[in-house]
Amino acid sequence: MTTYVEISSKTIENHLHDYTDGSMPISMNKATESVSVTQENLLDRPRSLLWRLFHGINYFIASLCFVGASTMFLDRLRQAGPSTAAAAGWLYTIGSFLFLLSDLVDWWYSRLGCFCYKKYEEVYEKENADLFRYEQGTILGQITRAEIGFNFFLSACGSVLYLAGSILFIPCFENYVVIGLCLVISASSVVVAAQSWKVYRAGCTSLTDRLDHRFHFVNLFNDISCLLMDIFSGLGGAFFIVGTTFFLPQYYTNSPFGNNRPAGLCLCGSVFFTLSGVVVNYRHYYLVKPRDQDSHTVQHNYYQCNFRSY
């Protein structure tokens, strides 16, 4: 897992030296580096209880909102009146907003090499000098360093599109519902692309040879729970692509089958999002290591350049 935090009082350069006065313990070896951090930015700490609560609860509630909203479009509920459509629009909007919050804090944790990481740059370059095949000042060098951050930024973009599309499902914007459908289809496509990219990067990450960047199927099983989380989320997006497409005017028919087909597909997608949320919280509270619960210490994974954060 990769974590990035605020480093207190000393510069990055000073963190590369041993401290003898005991004020800032540093232990560096081939596997990890421990650095004391401040408490100023709560979401910049290691995976503290606060961070895990904020990320995990938002993710899980968002997925449940999607389940509820998709259920509202089933034929029996849809025929109950306009109130169900209003409820669905608001549930999708709330869920999309919560997904966006989760994606933003996840991206902020994974931004190293991509955005706003000047104070960590020197350590980042020295720790991973053998992994970067291109110079820092070149275009390819910038792309390789920003890969992880951009991957998570892509996930956040998907949530932004979901939020924009969901708002247009609220009845007061009924004249723009087709635009909303197109935005949701676009959002789902972005989510599928982002999750597929994460799975691909996992396949290119070897725990035995960090210089081997080739895709190996066996590498996918280095972190099974993370693989399941990405697959479930990607499947959720895929079902929403198909389900939302059937809501478009050229494919939609106002009949029991015409309502249940797209609603059922979106409901399946929402269930997959929920399964992903279950795995996220499983990782947060069951797989978390004791040292990750210490809000004053960050464990810097030696494979952080290529292995994805969760």
Backbone bond lengths (Angstrom), bond angles and torsions (degrees), N, CA, C in turn:
res aa  C-N    CA-C-N  psi(-1)  N-CA   C-N-CA  omega(-1)  CA-C   N-CA-C  phi
1 M - - - 1.437 - - 1.505 109.50 -
2 T 1.287 118.66 146.55 1.447 123.69 -176.63 1.511 110.14 -110.92
3 T 1.339 118.12 131.26 1.446 120.53 178.02 1.507 110.08 -134.44
4 Y 1.329 116.19 146.25 1.446 121.67 -179.26 1.520 108.16 -131.74
5 V 1.339 117.76 132.15 1.446 119.86 -172.64 1.509 111.50 -138.47
6 E 1.337 115.85 168.77 1.448 122.01 173.72 1.525 108.45 -77.57
7 I 1.324 117.95 130.03 1.449 122.06 -179.58 1.521 108.61 -100.63
8 S 1.319 117.81 129.41 1.458 120.44 -169.61 1.514 113.03 -87.92
9 S 1.324 116.50 140.16 1.455 129.47 164.50 1.517 116.61 62.11
10 K 1.313 119.10 -33.47 1.460 121.97 -179.24 1.515 109.96 -104.01
11 T 1.300 116.95 154.37 1.453 121.39 177.12 1.507 109.85 -79.53
12 I 1.344 115.58 166.38 1.454 120.09 177.92 1.525 110.63 -59.23
13 E 1.314 116.63 -37.87 1.466 119.39 -178.58 1.514 111.06 -61.89
14 N 1.326 116.91 -40.25 1.457 120.16 -179.56 1.515 112.31 -66.93
15 H 1.337 117.21 -26.57 1.461 120.32 179.93 1.518 112.26 -69.07
16 L 1.319 116.31 -12.76 1.454 119.21 -178.94 1.525 111.98 -83.57
17 H 1.336 117.47 -5.38 1.457 121.94 -178.83 1.524 110.11 -108.90
18 D 1.314 116.14 159.16 1.462 121.11 177.45 1.524 110.05 -80.37
19 Y 1.330 116.42 140.15 1.449 120.78 176.68 1.529 108.24 -102.11
20 T 1.307 115.99 134.80 1.457 120.03 -176.85 1.521 112.71 -105.57
21 D 1.332 118.04 -12.65 1.464 120.15 -177.30 1.525 112.74 -88.05
22 G 1.310 116.71 -2.26 1.460 120.27 176.99 1.502 114.68 79.30
23 S 1.344 118.10 1.09 1.463 120.06 -176.87 1.507 112.53 -75.80
24 M 1.328 117.06 -26.33 1.456 119.93 -178.96 1.525 108.46 -144.64
25 P 1.321 117.64 88.18 1.465 120.16 -176.80 1.511 110.95 -68.47
26 I 1.325 114.46 134.00 1.455 120.12 177.44 1.515 108.31 -132.64
27 S 1.311 116.86 128.68 1.455 121.06 175.18 1.500 107.75 -127.15
28 M 1.312 115.58 122.68 1.452 120.43 -178.14 1.522 108.75 -124.83
29 N 1.319 115.32 131.19 1.453 120.65 172.70 1.506 107.58 -147.63
30 K 1.325 116.84 -167.74 1.461 119.86 -174.95 1.513 112.14 -67.18
31 A 1.313 118.08 -21.39 1.458 119.33 -174.93 1.512 113.93 -99.35
32 T 1.364 117.92 -48.66 1.452 118.52 -171.35 1.503 112.58 -139.97
33 E 1.332 115.19 164.29 1.452 123.26 174.66 1.513 107.12 -136.08
34 S 1.339 118.18 128.43 1.453 121.99 179.63 1.508 109.43 -107.80
35 V 1.323 116.81 131.63 1.453 122.20 -177.41 1.514 109.09 -134.81
36 S 1.337 117.07 131.88 1.459 120.04 175.72 1.514 109.35 -68.94
37 V 1.321 116.25 145.72 1.455 120.64 -177.47 1.516 109.79 -132.50
38 T 1.316 116.03 162.72 1.451 120.51 177.46 1.512 110.04 -84.29
39 Q 1.331 115.57 172.82 1.457 120.78 177.78 1.522 110.86 -107.58
40 E 1.333 118.69 15.98 1.451 121.76 -174.51 1.523 112.17 -68.61
41 N 1.319 117.02 -46.34 1.456 120.82 -176.96 1.523 108.82 -108.03
42 L 1.327 116.82 101.77 1.457 120.52 -172.49 1.514 112.57 -60.15
43 L 1.347 116.57 -39.65 1.457 118.84 -176.83 1.522 111.99 -80.03
44 D 1.356 117.27 -3.90 1.454 120.48 176.76 1.522 112.34 -94.90
45 R 1.307 117.30 1.41 1.454 119.26 178.95 1.525 109.80 -74.02
46 P 1.351 116.06 177.37 1.464 118.01 168.42 1.523 109.24 -60.62
47 R 1.311 116.23 -174.07 1.467 118.50 -176.46 1.521 109.52 -70.31
48 S 1.315 116.11 70.15 1.459 121.81 -178.65 1.523 109.75 -70.95
49 L 1.318 115.07 169.39 1.461 119.64 178.60 1.517 110.69 -60.17
50 L 1.330 117.24 -39.22 1.462 120.33 179.01 1.519 111.04 -61.86
51 W 1.333 116.36 -46.05 1.468 120.08 -179.26 1.521 110.29 -62.31
52 R 1.333 116.06 -45.38 1.465 119.76 -177.71 1.521 111.46 -65.93
53 L 1.331 117.14 -38.16 1.462 119.98 176.71 1.522 110.95 -63.79
54 F 1.324 116.06 -47.05 1.463 120.36 -178.13 1.525 110.96 -61.76
55 H 1.321 116.48 -48.42 1.462 120.83 -177.31 1.525 111.79 -70.16
56 G 1.328 116.42 -50.33 1.464 120.46 -174.31 1.516 113.88 -67.58
57 I 1.334 117.12 -43.08 1.466 120.26 -178.92 1.523 110.76 -66.95
58 N 1.326 116.86 -44.86 1.469 119.34 178.49 1.524 111.38 -59.57
59 Y 1.327 115.92 -43.87 1.467 120.40 -178.70 1.530 110.45 -62.26
60 F 1.330 115.82 -46.85 1.460 119.37 -174.85 1.527 111.62 -69.99
61 I 1.329 117.52 -43.54 1.469 120.08 178.55 1.525 110.32 -63.73
62 A 1.330 116.84 -38.06 1.464 120.33 177.86 1.521 111.12 -58.97
63 S 1.325 116.38 -44.54 1.465 119.53 -179.11 1.527 111.21 -66.26
64 L 1.330 117.56 -36.54 1.465 120.27 177.01 1.525 111.12 -67.02
65 C 1.328 116.98 -36.03 1.470 120.15 175.56 1.526 110.47 -61.25
66 F 1.326 116.70 -39.67 1.460 120.33 178.35 1.523 110.66 -65.70
67 V 1.334 117.18 -38.96 1.468 120.04 176.94 1.521 110.02 -60.85
68 G 1.331 116.85 -48.51 1.460 120.36 179.98 1.514 112.67 -62.14
69 A 1.330 116.78 -42.30 1.465 120.30 -179.19 1.520 111.35 -65.02
70 S 1.321 117.28 -42.62 1.467 120.71 -179.56 1.520 110.90 -65.08
71 T 1.336 116.20 -36.82 1.465 120.35 178.56 1.527 111.20 -61.91
72 M 1.317 117.10 -34.49 1.463 121.63 -178.65 1.528 112.90 -62.49
73 F 1.330 117.11 -20.86 1.463 120.22 -178.18 1.530 112.87 -91.49
74 L 1.330 117.80 -2.94 1.458 119.49 174.04 1.526 109.20 -63.01
75 D 1.303 116.83 148.65 1.469 121.50 -168.40 1.526 112.86 -55.85
76 R 1.333 117.01 -45.19 1.468 119.21 -175.78 1.527 110.97 -61.98
77 L 1.318 117.49 -40.03 1.467 120.46 179.03 1.523 111.69 -78.22
78 R 1.319 115.76 -34.29 1.466 119.68 -179.21 1.524 110.99 -62.98
79 Q 1.327 116.49 -35.23 1.462 120.76 -179.09 1.525 112.58 -75.79
80 A 1.333 116.63 -7.37 1.468 119.89 -178.21 1.517 112.40 -71.47
81 G 1.327 117.28 -19.39 1.458 119.45 178.33 1.514 112.57 137.44
82 P 1.327 116.59 175.30 1.467 121.32 -176.52 1.523 113.96 -66.62
83 S 1.323 116.81 -18.07 1.467 119.05 -178.38 1.529 111.93 -64.06
84 T 1.346 116.10 -31.16 1.463 118.48 179.45 1.526 111.09 -68.94
85 A 1.333 116.66 -38.29 1.466 120.06 177.47 1.525 110.59 -64.63
86 A 1.333 115.97 -38.70 1.464 119.85 177.90 1.526 110.77 -65.04
87 A 1.340 115.60 -42.91 1.465 119.70 178.96 1.524 110.95 -62.49
88 A 1.347 115.91 -41.28 1.461 119.86 179.29 1.523 111.02 -62.69
89 G 1.330 116.32 -44.85 1.462 119.87 179.73 1.517 112.47 -60.15
90 W 1.328 116.35 -42.97 1.464 119.75 -179.92 1.521 111.65 -70.14
91 L 1.328 117.47 -38.90 1.465 119.92 178.56 1.527 111.19 -64.74
92 Y 1.333 116.84 -42.51 1.466 119.46 176.46 1.532 110.70 -61.83
93 T 1.324 116.05 -40.46 1.467 119.80 -178.80 1.525 111.42 -65.63
94 I 1.328 116.39 -46.10 1.468 120.12 178.63 1.525 110.46 -63.17
95 G 1.337 116.40 -44.97 1.457 120.12 179.26 1.516 112.50 -61.10
96 S 1.324 116.63 -42.47 1.465 120.58 179.54 1.526 111.29 -63.89
97 F 1.331 116.18 -39.53 1.463 120.22 178.86 1.528 110.97 -64.10
98 L 1.329 116.85 -41.74 1.464 120.41 179.23 1.526 111.12 -68.49
99 F 1.340 116.90 -38.31 1.467 119.64 173.99 1.526 110.34 -59.54
100 L 1.328 115.97 -41.48 1.463 120.23 -179.72 1.526 111.05 -62.63
101 L 1.328 117.56 -42.33 1.461 120.31 177.97 1.528 110.83 -59.95
102 S 1.328 116.61 -44.79 1.466 120.20 179.08 1.518 111.54 -62.44
103 D 1.326 116.37 -43.73 1.460 119.97 -178.66 1.525 111.76 -66.97
104 L 1.321 117.05 -35.53 1.466 119.89 -178.86 1.525 111.69 -67.56
105 V 1.338 117.89 -43.83 1.466 118.71 179.08 1.524 110.47 -69.80
106 D 1.332 117.25 -32.36 1.460 120.77 176.09 1.523 110.29 -65.92
107 W 1.334 116.07 -43.57 1.464 120.18 178.73 1.526 110.83 -65.19
108 W 1.323 117.70 -41.62 1.464 120.41 179.83 1.525 110.57 -60.33
109 Y 1.335 116.66 -35.52 1.460 120.98 177.06 1.518 111.51 -70.32
110 S 1.319 117.39 -24.47 1.466 121.78 -172.71 1.520 112.59 -111.12
111 R 1.317 117.30 19.48 1.468 120.79 -171.75 1.520 113.49 -81.34
112 L 1.339 118.91 -10.96 1.460 121.85 -173.83 1.521 111.04 -54.68
113 G 1.321 115.86 127.73 1.454 121.58 -176.88 1.508 113.21 90.48
114 C 1.337 116.27 -10.16 1.464 120.74 -174.99 1.523 112.38 -115.13
115 F 1.327 116.79 -46.81 1.468 119.12 -170.66 1.521 110.16 -156.54
116 C 1.327 116.22 134.68 1.460 122.93 170.50 1.533 111.94 51.53
117 Y 1.320 116.85 57.70 1.464 120.16 -179.75 1.527 112.13 -133.88
118 K 1.322 117.23 24.61 1.460 121.43 -175.05 1.521 112.01 -54.66
119 K 1.333 117.45 -42.94 1.458 120.42 -176.01 1.526 112.96 -69.08
120 Y 1.355 117.13 -16.55 1.460 120.54 178.81 1.523 112.38 -103.88
121 E 1.317 116.79 -0.96 1.464 121.05 -168.29 1.521 112.85 -62.11
122 E 1.334 117.50 -43.53 1.460 119.84 -175.50 1.520 111.86 -64.60
123 V 1.327 116.56 -46.57 1.460 120.28 177.53 1.524 110.61 -62.90
124 Y 1.319 115.97 -42.95 1.471 121.22 -179.32 1.519 111.07 -57.84
125 E 1.330 116.93 -45.01 1.461 121.15 -178.71 1.525 111.42 -68.12
126 K 1.331 117.93 -42.30 1.461 120.53 -177.60 1.522 111.80 -70.84
127 E 1.325 116.55 -39.36 1.461 119.96 -179.77 1.526 112.22 -65.36
128 N 1.333 116.62 -29.84 1.461 120.49 -172.45 1.523 112.96 -120.88
129 A 1.332 116.20 24.40 1.461 120.34 -176.65 1.522 112.00 -58.55
130 D 1.331 117.12 -33.88 1.465 119.95 -177.97 1.524 112.53 -78.00
131 L 1.333 117.51 -11.77 1.465 120.13 -177.68 1.521 112.98 -93.03
132 F 1.322 116.70 -28.30 1.459 120.10 -175.99 1.520 110.28 -82.49
133 R 1.318 115.53 118.11 1.468 120.54 -177.41 1.520 112.50 -87.45
134 Y 1.324 118.00 -10.46 1.462 121.60 -177.53 1.525 109.56 -127.84
135 E 1.319 115.54 150.02 1.455 121.18 -179.46 1.529 110.84 -63.15
136 Q 1.311 115.80 151.06 1.460 121.16 -175.35 1.526 112.87 -61.68
137 G 1.326 117.87 -35.39 1.454 120.34 -175.55 1.511 115.13 -80.81
138 T 1.336 117.99 -4.82 1.458 121.07 -178.13 1.529 110.73 -89.27
139 I 1.327 115.50 162.56 1.469 119.94 179.53 1.524 110.71 -62.59
140 L 1.344 116.59 -47.00 1.461 119.81 179.50 1.524 110.99 -63.98
141 G 1.325 116.36 -34.88 1.453 119.80 177.54 1.515 112.08 -63.54
142 Q 1.322 116.91 -42.33 1.463 120.87 177.93 1.524 111.35 -65.85
143 I 1.333 116.05 -38.86 1.467 120.03 -179.17 1.523 110.90 -64.44
144 T 1.344 116.82 -46.45 1.466 119.62 -178.20 1.524 111.55 -65.04
145 R 1.319 117.64 -35.01 1.457 120.57 179.88 1.531 112.00 -73.72
146 A 1.313 116.23 -29.76 1.468 120.55 -176.44 1.526 112.98 -91.98
147 E 1.322 118.31 1.49 1.463 121.29 -171.10 1.523 112.73 -57.62
148 I 1.336 117.28 -50.53 1.460 119.87 -177.02 1.524 111.01 -64.45
149 G 1.331 115.80 -47.04 1.459 119.52 179.93 1.511 112.45 -61.28
150 F 1.333 116.57 -40.70 1.461 119.38 -179.80 1.520 111.07 -68.71
151 N 1.332 116.94 -34.29 1.459 120.23 177.74 1.529 110.58 -60.00
152 F 1.324 116.83 -45.39 1.458 120.22 179.49 1.524 111.76 -73.89
153 F 1.331 117.09 -29.45 1.459 120.22 174.61 1.524 110.18 -64.85
154 L 1.339 116.69 -35.13 1.458 120.98 177.60 1.527 110.51 -62.91
155 S 1.331 116.68 -39.77 1.466 120.09 176.55 1.523 110.83 -61.45
156 A 1.326 116.45 -41.97 1.466 120.17 178.45 1.526 111.35 -64.36
157 C 1.332 116.89 -36.45 1.471 120.26 176.86 1.523 110.63 -62.27
158 G 1.331 116.63 -38.37 1.457 119.83 176.74 1.515 111.55 -60.21
159 S 1.331 117.05 -41.75 1.463 120.42 179.06 1.528 111.76 -67.31
160 V 1.335 116.92 -35.59 1.470 120.17 176.58 1.528 110.06 -61.60
161 L 1.325 116.30 -43.70 1.464 120.17 178.88 1.528 111.21 -66.24
162 Y 1.338 116.90 -39.41 1.468 119.99 175.47 1.529 110.45 -59.15
163 L 1.327 116.15 -44.01 1.460 120.02 -178.74 1.526 111.14 -63.55
164 A 1.329 116.57 -45.50 1.470 120.27 179.73 1.524 111.10 -62.10
165 G 1.334 116.70 -43.60 1.461 120.02 179.66 1.513 112.76 -67.95
166 S 1.333 116.66 -39.51 1.464 120.50 -178.29 1.520 111.87 -65.43
167 I 1.321 116.99 -37.69 1.468 120.35 178.55 1.528 110.58 -58.35
168 L 1.328 116.14 -36.39 1.465 120.13 -178.94 1.526 112.62 -75.21
169 F 1.346 117.87 -6.34 1.465 121.02 173.56 1.528 111.52 -83.08
170 I 1.322 117.48 -14.60 1.466 120.68 178.08 1.534 108.16 -67.63
171 P 1.333 118.41 133.13 1.471 121.84 -171.51 1.521 115.68 -49.79
172 C 1.320 119.66 -32.01 1.466 119.78 -178.36 1.530 112.03 -68.21
173 F 1.337 116.64 -11.39 1.468 120.75 176.31 1.531 111.11 -112.99
174 E 1.346 116.19 27.25 1.461 120.16 -172.81 1.530 113.08 -60.18
175 N 1.318 118.09 -24.10 1.466 120.08 178.34 1.528 112.49 -70.98
176 Y 1.319 116.25 -12.53 1.468 120.56 -177.63 1.525 112.00 -115.21
177 V 1.332 116.04 18.25 1.456 119.43 -174.37 1.526 112.04 -63.47
178 V 1.331 117.75 -33.64 1.474 119.93 179.02 1.527 110.30 -65.43
179 I 1.327 115.97 -39.56 1.467 119.13 175.73 1.524 109.75 -62.55
180 G 1.337 115.76 -39.68 1.455 119.81 177.36 1.514 112.10 -61.16
181 L 1.328 116.65 -42.06 1.465 120.53 177.92 1.524 110.95 -61.83
182 C 1.320 116.34 -43.22 1.471 120.24 179.64 1.525 111.13 -64.29
183 L 1.330 116.88 -37.23 1.466 120.30 177.90 1.525 111.11 -66.35
184 V 1.327 116.70 -39.72 1.467 120.04 178.87 1.526 110.51 -66.68
185 I 1.325 117.21 -39.62 1.471 120.32 176.40 1.524 109.94 -62.14
186 S 1.327 116.57 -43.20 1.463 120.62 177.82 1.525 110.91 -63.36
187 A 1.334 116.21 -43.08 1.465 120.59 179.02 1.521 111.08 -59.95
188 S 1.322 116.09 -44.78 1.462 120.54 -179.55 1.521 111.07 -63.48
189 S 1.330 116.63 -38.06 1.464 120.52 178.16 1.525 110.83 -64.45
190 V 1.332 116.35 -40.22 1.467 120.62 178.08 1.526 110.47 -65.03
191 V 1.324 117.21 -41.03 1.462 121.17 178.78 1.524 110.50 -62.56
192 V 1.324 117.01 -44.95 1.469 120.42 178.48 1.525 110.34 -60.37
193 A 1.331 116.69 -43.74 1.464 120.62 179.64 1.526 111.04 -63.36
194 A 1.336 117.14 -44.51 1.466 121.21 -178.34 1.523 111.32 -64.55
195 Q 1.332 116.95 -44.11 1.463 119.83 -178.78 1.526 111.02 -70.30
196 S 1.323 117.29 -36.13 1.467 120.22 176.86 1.520 110.52 -63.90
197 W 1.313 115.88 -38.93 1.467 121.05 178.08 1.526 110.53 -63.36
198 K 1.333 117.34 -41.83 1.465 120.89 178.17 1.526 111.23 -62.06
199 V 1.329 115.98 -42.14 1.462 119.75 178.38 1.523 110.18 -64.29
200 Y 1.331 116.87 -42.09 1.464 120.40 179.06 1.527 110.76 -62.46
201 R 1.326 116.94 -43.50 1.459 119.50 -179.85 1.522 111.30 -64.41
202 A 1.327 116.74 -35.29 1.462 120.01 176.30 1.524 110.37 -63.05
203 G 1.329 116.57 -39.35 1.459 120.46 178.05 1.512 113.33 -67.50
204 C 1.326 116.43 -19.34 1.474 121.40 179.24 1.521 112.18 -97.01
205 T 1.322 117.56 7.59 1.460 122.02 -178.16 1.516 109.96 -110.16
206 S 1.315 116.12 111.84 1.458 121.65 178.93 1.518 109.63 -99.03
207 L 1.318 117.29 133.01 1.460 121.50 177.05 1.519 112.13 -85.00
208 T 1.321 117.50 -7.61 1.461 121.05 179.17 1.521 112.62 -105.41
209 D 1.334 116.98 -25.63 1.465 121.09 178.60 1.519 108.60 -140.81
210 R 1.301 116.69 96.44 1.456 120.70 -174.38 1.514 113.21 -69.56
211 L 1.331 117.62 -11.47 1.457 121.13 177.83 1.524 112.20 -89.29
212 D 1.320 116.75 -6.58 1.465 121.41 179.52 1.525 108.87 -88.83
213 H 1.326 117.03 105.47 1.461 121.89 -178.21 1.525 112.59 -101.60
214 R 1.324 117.08 11.22 1.461 119.68 178.32 1.531 109.94 -77.89
215 F 1.339 114.90 152.35 1.460 119.65 179.80 1.521 109.54 -77.16
216 H 1.328 115.71 126.19 1.460 122.53 174.41 1.524 107.96 -129.06
217 F 1.305 116.33 127.44 1.462 120.84 -177.24 1.524 111.54 -57.21
218 V 1.325 117.04 -36.48 1.463 120.89 -177.32 1.525 111.48 -63.97
219 N 1.332 117.25 -26.84 1.469 119.90 179.77 1.523 112.59 -64.36
220 L 1.324 116.71 -24.14 1.464 120.20 -178.99 1.524 111.83 -61.73
221 F 1.333 116.40 -24.62 1.460 120.50 -175.29 1.524 112.34 -94.68
222 N 1.341 116.51 10.15 1.463 119.33 173.48 1.521 111.21 -65.04
223 D 1.316 116.19 -29.26 1.468 121.63 -179.26 1.524 107.55 -143.50
224 I 1.330 115.77 86.49 1.463 120.99 -172.53 1.526 111.61 -65.57
225 S 1.313 117.53 -41.34 1.464 118.98 -178.22 1.526 111.23 -64.17
226 C 1.330 116.58 -38.05 1.466 119.36 177.88 1.527 110.50 -68.11
227 L 1.332 116.32 -36.78 1.459 120.63 176.87 1.526 110.44 -62.24
228 L 1.328 117.01 -45.27 1.463 120.83 178.90 1.523 111.26 -62.52
229 M 1.325 116.33 -41.01 1.457 120.31 179.56 1.523 110.91 -59.95
230 D 1.336 116.53 -45.24 1.461 120.55 -179.39 1.524 111.83 -68.62
231 I 1.330 116.72 -40.49 1.467 120.31 -179.61 1.526 110.56 -66.26
232 F 1.329 116.96 -45.91 1.466 119.99 179.34 1.528 111.07 -59.84
233 S 1.321 116.34 -44.01 1.461 119.68 179.92 1.525 111.08 -65.17
234 G 1.337 116.79 -41.02 1.461 120.39 177.95 1.517 112.34 -64.24
235 L 1.341 116.63 -40.46 1.464 120.17 177.42 1.528 110.80 -65.65
236 G 1.330 116.43 -36.87 1.461 119.34 176.11 1.514 111.47 -58.39
237 G 1.330 116.07 -45.66 1.460 120.03 177.61 1.513 112.34 -63.19
238 A 1.342 116.75 -39.64 1.463 120.61 -178.99 1.528 111.34 -63.81
239 F 1.332 117.16 -43.00 1.462 120.13 178.31 1.526 111.21 -65.10
240 F 1.315 117.34 -35.10 1.460 119.73 178.60 1.524 111.54 -69.90
241 I 1.320 117.83 -32.20 1.466 119.91 176.29 1.524 109.91 -59.53
242 V 1.339 115.70 -50.30 1.468 120.37 -177.20 1.525 110.69 -70.28
243 G 1.336 116.60 -47.05 1.457 119.95 -176.98 1.517 112.84 -62.23
244 T 1.323 117.14 -44.67 1.465 120.25 -179.34 1.523 111.25 -67.66
245 T 1.322 116.91 -32.97 1.467 120.57 177.84 1.523 110.93 -59.77
246 F 1.335 116.95 -37.77 1.465 120.40 179.54 1.533 112.85 -72.26
247 F 1.325 117.53 -9.62 1.463 120.51 173.56 1.527 112.12 -86.83
248 L 1.327 117.51 -12.01 1.465 120.34 178.65 1.528 109.71 -64.49
249 P 1.326 118.11 146.14 1.479 121.60 -173.94 1.519 114.27 -53.20
250 Q 1.328 117.56 -37.19 1.463 119.43 -176.70 1.525 113.20 -71.56
251 Y 1.337 117.48 -14.86 1.465 120.61 -179.51 1.528 112.71 -116.34
252 Y 1.318 117.53 -13.09 1.461 120.68 -172.97 1.526 111.40 -87.82
253 T 1.331 116.03 138.05 1.468 122.34 171.72 1.526 108.19 -129.39
254 N 1.318 116.47 135.31 1.464 121.02 -177.91 1.521 109.56 -82.14
255 S 1.314 114.64 79.98 1.462 122.77 179.87 1.525 106.97 -146.02
256 P 1.328 117.11 166.48 1.470 117.76 178.60 1.528 112.69 -54.23
257 F 1.329 116.39 -45.68 1.468 118.93 179.07 1.523 110.90 -68.74
258 G 1.335 115.93 -40.22 1.462 119.85 -179.29 1.515 113.06 -63.61
259 N 1.331 117.07 -28.43 1.463 120.68 176.75 1.525 112.36 -86.42
260 N 1.327 116.05 -40.69 1.463 119.72 -174.17 1.527 112.86 -74.03
261 R 1.334 116.98 -31.53 1.470 118.89 -178.03 1.530 111.51 -62.05
262 P 1.331 119.66 -57.19 1.469 118.32 -179.90 1.527 112.73 -67.35
263 A 1.341 116.33 -37.12 1.468 118.99 -179.90 1.524 110.75 -64.80
264 G 1.334 116.21 -40.58 1.459 120.34 179.17 1.520 112.12 -64.49
265 L 1.337 116.39 -40.25 1.463 119.84 178.47 1.529 110.99 -65.53
266 C 1.331 116.04 -42.60 1.467 119.42 177.79 1.528 111.12 -66.61
267 L 1.338 116.24 -34.18 1.460 119.81 177.28 1.527 110.42 -65.42
268 C 1.333 116.65 -40.82 1.472 120.07 175.94 1.526 110.59 -61.07
269 G 1.334 115.80 -43.63 1.458 119.29 177.28 1.517 111.74 -60.38
270 S 1.327 116.79 -40.48 1.464 121.08 179.50 1.523 111.38 -65.74
271 V 1.324 116.35 -37.29 1.467 120.10 177.32 1.528 110.20 -63.92
272 F 1.334 117.07 -40.38 1.468 119.66 177.27 1.531 110.83 -65.32
273 F 1.319 117.75 -38.66 1.467 119.88 174.24 1.529 110.44 -60.24
274 T 1.341 116.01 -40.03 1.459 120.18 179.63 1.522 111.26 -65.65
275 L 1.330 116.86 -41.69 1.466 120.28 176.57 1.526 110.55 -60.45
276 S 1.323 115.78 -40.26 1.459 119.71 176.07 1.527 110.36 -61.14
277 G 1.336 116.62 -41.20 1.459 120.68 177.80 1.519 112.61 -64.07
278 V 1.323 116.67 -36.15 1.468 120.54 176.75 1.525 109.95 -62.63
279 V 1.334 116.44 -44.66 1.465 120.38 179.81 1.528 110.77 -65.20
280 V 1.335 116.30 -39.69 1.471 120.07 177.68 1.525 110.25 -55.87
281 N 1.325 116.88 -48.92 1.461 120.00 -178.27 1.521 111.76 -71.60
282 Y 1.314 117.45 -31.03 1.463 120.79 173.95 1.522 109.94 -60.09
283 R 1.326 116.04 -43.12 1.463 120.24 178.29 1.529 110.90 -66.34
284 H 1.316 116.47 -39.86 1.462 120.39 -176.28 1.527 112.81 -65.28
285 Y 1.333 116.96 -37.75 1.461 119.33 -169.76 1.528 114.53 -114.80
286 Y 1.318 117.49 -16.53 1.463 119.43 -179.24 1.521 111.62 -107.78
287 L 1.323 117.21 -42.69 1.459 120.37 -177.54 1.520 113.03 -87.75
288 V 1.342 117.84 -11.07 1.458 120.04 -177.79 1.521 109.53 -61.33
289 K 1.339 115.93 136.14 1.456 121.52 -179.36 1.530 109.41 -85.64
290 P 1.316 117.43 154.63 1.461 119.57 -178.24 1.517 113.35 -53.70
291 R 1.330 118.48 -39.71 1.457 120.05 -177.48 1.519 111.81 -67.77
292 D 1.364 116.70 -24.80 1.459 119.71 179.25 1.529 111.21 -71.01
293 Q 1.334 116.96 -17.36 1.451 119.96 -179.40 1.526 111.61 -83.91
294 D 1.335 116.71 -9.88 1.455 120.99 179.16 1.515 108.93 -82.44
295 S 1.322 117.23 113.57 1.459 120.83 -175.07 1.518 112.66 -75.74
296 H 1.330 118.31 2.06 1.462 120.37 -178.73 1.522 112.16 -110.32
297 T 1.311 118.28 0.35 1.461 120.82 -177.02 1.510 110.61 -132.57
298 V 1.296 116.10 135.31 1.458 120.83 175.81 1.514 108.60 -115.17
299 Q 1.313 116.51 131.82 1.455 121.88 175.77 1.515 108.25 -96.65
300 H 1.317 114.88 115.83 1.468 120.50 -175.41 1.525 108.42 -93.33
301 N 1.319 116.97 104.76 1.455 121.65 -176.08 1.519 111.15 -65.50
302 Y 1.313 116.06 131.96 1.455 119.68 -175.88 1.520 111.73 -69.28
303 Y 1.320 116.03 -17.81 1.459 119.77 178.06 1.521 111.46 -97.33
304 Q 1.335 117.63 16.41 1.457 121.03 -170.17 1.514 113.53 -63.40
305 C 1.310 119.02 -23.46 1.465 119.57 -177.01 1.515 111.66 -64.08
306 N 1.330 116.62 -37.78 1.460 118.82 -173.55 1.523 113.15 -111.71
307 F 1.349 117.20 -27.37 1.461 118.94 -175.99 1.513 109.92 -82.73
308 R 1.320 118.21 138.96 1.449 120.96 -171.25 1.518 111.23 -82.75
309 S 1.305 115.88 150.25 1.458 121.35 171.20 1.519 108.05 -72.25
310 Y 1.316 117.21 163.12 1.458 119.24 176.02 1.496 110.35 -108.88
